[in-house]
Amino acid sequence: MYQGKSVGVVFPAYNEEQCIDAAVREFLAVPAVDTVYVIDNNSRDNTAELARQAGAVVIRETRQGYGYGLRRGLAEAKEDLIVLAEPDGTFVAGDILKLLSYSPEFNMILGTRTSRELIWKGANMGFFLRVGNTVVAKMLELLFNGPSMSDCGCTFRLIHREAAHKILPSLTVGQSHFLPEMVILALHKKLTLIEIPLNYRSRIGISKITGTLKGAVSTGLQMIQLIVSYRIRLWFGKPVE
């Protein structure tokens, strides 16, 4: 609970048995957090059972994809404030307090992993990924008159439940380029946004999205295509609902 508002954390999870227990316990240890939801996206290991044992609410999402997992979490979370995160050890649970501190003023608070001072040794945020994330984020910022942005792919973010339900019917992306669509629709619906720097640690295991150069490039190109296509649609007055 934070200033009278309940707080829920959503983890999309696919074969995360190596880290899910520690992640759930770390985030539940933050006094402000009321519930941790683990969206089990067809895991073939013990992710779901370990998450339950650690105290999470486990929800099965059968549509395969990172975006589908996050969308299901946004739809299922009952709390006033919904925090999206990753269970892979990269995010520091205590940084939720940074996001919460801006929640009285903004509908959505985005995290950025590109501040060099907060990138931990061993984190998967080298020069190539930092520049790529920043370039795509600046494209989104410019084309949609958004707030100052430096990271197009940071999952760790907070959104008010009412705001989430304004954009949920319009969300279409179910794969790894989901995050820019969430921002575009929030801006289109006149929600207020801000981006703040967060800690970024080394990952437990290999990233399924940016763990390889091919995966990182593919995701980046999908994000660019999404951003440009939305901009063209809106320029020509085509509805996005």
Backbone torsions as a table, in degrees:
resi	resn	phi	psi	omega
1	MET	NA	134.9	179.6
2	TYR	-134.3	115.9	-179.8
3	GLN	49.3	44.4	176.6
4	GLY	82.6	2.3	-179.9
5	LYS	-113.0	136.4	179.2
6	SER	-76.4	152.0	-174.3
7	VAL	-127.8	126.1	176.0
8	GLY	-120.9	142.2	178.7
9	VAL	-112.4	135.0	-179.5
10	VAL	-114.2	124.3	173.9
11	PHE	-111.6	118.4	166.3
12	PRO	-77.0	137.4	-173.8
13	ALA	-142.0	126.6	174.9
14	TYR	-135.7	108.3	-179.1
15	ASN	54.0	59.0	-177.2
16	GLU	-113.9	32.3	-176.0
17	GLU	-62.8	-23.3	179.8
18	GLN	-67.3	-28.9	-170.5
19	CYS	-127.2	-11.6	-169.4
20	ILE	-64.3	-39.6	-179.4
21	ASP	-60.2	-51.5	-178.5
22	ALA	-63.0	-39.1	-178.7
23	ALA	-65.4	-47.0	180.0
24	VAL	-60.3	-46.4	-178.2
25	ARG	-66.3	-38.6	179.7
26	GLU	-63.9	-43.5	-177.8
27	PHE	-74.8	-35.7	176.4
28	LEU	-67.9	-21.4	178.9
29	ALA	-74.4	-14.0	175.3
30	VAL	-74.5	119.3	-173.4
31	PRO	-54.7	-30.3	-177.3
32	ALA	-73.4	-20.3	-174.2
33	VAL	-82.6	126.1	179.3
34	ASP	-93.8	-40.0	-174.6
35	THR	-143.9	142.3	169.2
36	VAL	-114.9	125.0	177.0
37	TYR	-103.9	127.8	173.5
38	VAL	-107.7	116.5	179.6
39	ILE	-92.6	100.4	-176.6
40	ASP	-77.9	109.4	-174.5
41	ASN	-98.0	64.9	177.6
42	ASN	65.8	37.4	178.1
43	SER	-61.4	142.7	179.1
44	ARG	-103.6	5.4	179.4
45	ASP	-114.9	-154.4	-175.4
46	ASN	-94.9	23.4	-178.2
47	THR	-52.9	-52.0	-174.4
48	ALA	-62.2	-46.9	-177.2
49	GLU	-66.8	-42.5	178.8
50	LEU	-64.6	-36.7	178.3
51	ALA	-64.5	-43.2	178.1
52	ARG	-62.3	-44.5	-179.2
53	GLN	-62.7	-30.0	-180.0
54	ALA	-81.0	-10.1	176.8
55	GLY	110.7	9.4	-178.8
56	ALA	-86.5	157.2	167.8
57	VAL	-89.6	119.9	-176.6
58	VAL	-101.4	129.0	179.0
59	ILE	-125.8	132.3	-178.5
60	ARG	-89.2	129.4	173.2
61	GLU	-119.9	113.4	-173.7
62	THR	-84.7	-20.3	175.8
63	ARG	-72.9	118.3	-173.5
64	GLN	-74.9	126.8	177.0
65	GLY	149.6	141.0	179.7
66	TYR	-56.9	-44.2	179.4
67	GLY	-64.2	-39.5	177.8
68	TYR	-62.5	-39.0	178.5
69	GLY	-62.5	-45.1	179.9
70	LEU	-67.7	-40.3	178.3
71	ARG	-62.1	-40.4	178.3
72	ARG	-64.0	-40.5	178.5
73	GLY	-63.2	-41.9	178.1
74	LEU	-62.8	-35.8	-179.2
75	ALA	-75.3	-34.2	-172.8
76	GLU	-89.9	-28.4	-175.8
77	ALA	-62.6	133.0	-176.3
78	LYS	-99.1	-7.8	-173.6
79	GLU	-77.2	162.7	-179.9
80	ASP	-68.6	-37.2	-178.9
81	LEU	-119.1	126.9	-177.1
82	ILE	-112.5	125.5	178.8
83	VAL	-110.2	124.1	173.7
84	LEU	-93.0	140.7	-179.9
85	ALA	-154.9	-176.2	177.2
86	GLU	-120.8	145.6	-179.8
87	PRO	-93.3	15.4	-170.9
88	ASP	-91.2	9.5	177.6
89	GLY	88.3	-3.7	-176.3
90	THR	-75.2	-29.4	-175.9
91	PHE	-101.7	146.4	178.0
92	VAL	-92.3	119.3	-175.4
93	ALA	-56.3	-36.8	-179.0
94	GLY	-61.8	-18.9	177.9
95	ASP	-67.8	-12.1	173.7
96	ILE	-55.3	-34.8	-178.9
97	LEU	-64.1	-30.7	175.0
98	LYS	-65.5	-45.6	179.0
99	LEU	-63.6	-44.4	-178.4
100	LEU	-63.0	-33.4	-176.7
101	SER	-63.2	-24.2	178.4
102	TYR	-95.7	-7.2	-173.6
103	SER	-64.4	-27.8	176.0
104	PRO	-68.2	-19.5	-174.3
105	GLU	-105.1	-22.7	-173.8
106	PHE	-130.7	149.1	177.4
107	ASN	-74.3	-32.1	-179.4
108	MET	-141.3	134.4	177.5
109	ILE	-119.5	118.5	-178.3
110	LEU	-95.7	145.5	173.6
111	GLY	-97.2	154.8	171.3
112	THR	-127.4	138.6	180.0
113	ARG	-103.7	11.5	-170.9
114	THR	-99.6	1.5	176.3
115	SER	-76.0	115.1	-173.4
116	ARG	-57.6	-34.2	-177.8
117	GLU	-65.7	-19.8	-176.7
118	LEU	-110.4	5.3	175.9
119	ILE	-87.7	116.4	-176.9
120	TRP	-76.4	158.2	177.2
121	LYS	-59.9	131.2	179.9
122	GLY	90.0	-6.2	179.7
123	ALA	-68.6	147.1	179.8
124	ASN	-83.5	67.6	178.8
125	MET	-147.3	60.8	177.3
126	GLY	-74.7	-174.6	-175.3
127	PHE	-56.2	-47.2	-176.9
128	PHE	-59.7	-48.6	-178.2
129	LEU	-68.7	-37.8	179.1
130	ARG	-62.7	-47.4	-179.5
131	VAL	-65.2	-44.5	-179.6
132	GLY	-60.7	-46.5	178.4
133	ASN	-61.2	-41.1	-178.0
134	THR	-68.1	-43.3	-179.0
135	VAL	-61.6	-47.2	-179.3
136	VAL	-66.3	-38.2	178.3
137	ALA	-64.1	-40.3	179.5
138	LYS	-67.7	-33.9	175.5
139	MET	-61.7	-46.1	178.9
140	LEU	-62.6	-45.4	179.8
141	GLU	-57.5	-45.4	-177.4
142	LEU	-69.1	-47.1	-173.9
143	LEU	-73.5	-22.0	-176.9
144	PHE	-120.5	13.5	177.8
145	ASN	52.6	47.3	-177.8
146	GLY	-87.4	-178.4	176.2
147	PRO	-72.6	171.4	176.6
148	SER	-60.6	124.6	-175.8
149	MET	-133.1	144.4	179.0
150	SER	-135.8	7.1	-178.2
151	ASP	-150.8	114.8	-178.1
152	CYS	-88.8	-10.0	-171.2
153	GLY	-127.5	24.5	179.7
154	CYS	-85.9	116.0	-179.9
155	THR	-68.3	-35.8	-173.0
156	PHE	-66.4	104.9	-177.0
157	ARG	-157.1	161.4	-179.4
158	LEU	-122.5	141.0	174.6
159	ILE	-141.8	139.5	174.7
160	HIS	-67.0	142.9	-177.1
161	ARG	-57.7	-41.4	179.3
162	GLU	-60.9	-39.3	178.6
163	ALA	-68.0	-40.5	178.9
164	ALA	-59.6	-39.7	-177.8
165	HIS	-76.2	-13.1	173.0
166	LYS	-75.5	-33.4	-177.2
167	ILE	-98.1	-20.2	-176.3
168	LEU	-53.0	-45.3	-178.0
169	PRO	-63.8	-20.6	-176.6
170	SER	-95.8	-10.8	-178.2
171	LEU	-68.8	136.7	-177.3
172	THR	-125.5	-22.9	-172.1
173	VAL	-83.8	131.2	178.9
174	GLY	-112.3	-2.3	-174.6
175	GLN	-110.2	-158.4	-168.4
176	SER	-73.1	-11.7	178.4
177	HIS	-97.4	27.7	-178.0
178	PHE	-67.0	-39.2	-168.4
179	LEU	-59.8	-43.4	177.3
180	PRO	-61.4	-34.5	178.9
181	GLU	-62.7	-39.9	178.8
182	MET	-58.7	-42.0	-179.7
183	VAL	-70.1	-44.4	-179.7
184	ILE	-58.7	-46.5	-178.7
185	LEU	-67.7	-35.6	177.0
186	ALA	-62.8	-43.5	178.6
187	LEU	-67.2	-40.4	179.6
188	HIS	-61.1	-34.3	-178.9
189	LYS	-93.7	14.8	172.8
190	LYS	64.9	30.6	173.4
191	LEU	-78.1	154.7	-179.8
192	THR	-94.4	133.8	-175.0
193	LEU	-131.7	153.4	170.8
194	ILE	-150.1	152.3	177.7
195	GLU	-115.5	137.7	-179.7
196	ILE	-133.2	150.6	-178.3
197	PRO	-76.3	139.8	179.7
198	LEU	-129.3	160.3	174.3
199	ASN	-67.9	148.2	177.2
200	TYR	-139.0	114.4	-174.2
201	ARG	-101.9	174.1	176.2
202	SER	-69.6	148.2	-176.3
203	ARG	-87.2	147.7	170.0
204	ILE	-87.1	116.4	-176.2
205	GLY	86.5	-168.0	-176.7
206	ILE	-107.5	133.5	178.6
207	SER	-62.2	135.1	178.9
208	LYS	-80.8	-10.4	-177.6
209	ILE	-109.9	-54.2	-175.6
210	THR	-113.3	19.5	-179.3
211	GLY	-71.7	-17.7	177.3
212	THR	-127.9	157.9	177.9
213	LEU	-60.7	-42.2	179.7
214	LYS	-60.5	-43.9	-180.0
215	GLY	-64.7	-41.1	-179.7
216	ALA	-65.3	-44.8	-179.8
217	VAL	-65.1	-43.7	-179.5
218	SER	-60.6	-44.9	179.6
219	THR	-64.7	-42.1	179.1
220	GLY	-60.9	-43.4	179.6
221	LEU	-65.9	-37.6	176.6
222	GLN	-63.9	-39.1	178.3
223	MET	-64.3	-44.2	179.7
224	ILE	-62.2	-45.8	178.6
225	GLN	-59.5	-41.7	179.0
226	LEU	-62.5	-47.6	-178.3
227	ILE	-61.0	-46.8	-178.6
228	VAL	-65.9	-42.3	-178.5
229	SER	-64.9	-38.4	177.2
230	TYR	-65.7	-40.7	-178.9
231	ARG	-63.7	-42.3	179.2
232	ILE	-64.7	-43.6	178.6
233	ARG	-58.5	-43.7	-178.2
234	LEU	-72.3	-34.8	176.0
235	TRP	-60.1	-36.9	-178.3
236	PHE	-93.1	9.9	174.1
237	GLY	71.9	20.3	178.8
238	LYS	-80.0	135.3	-178.1
239	PRO	-67.3	149.3	177.5
240	VAL	-110.1	-4.6	-179.3
241	GLU	-73.9	NA	NA
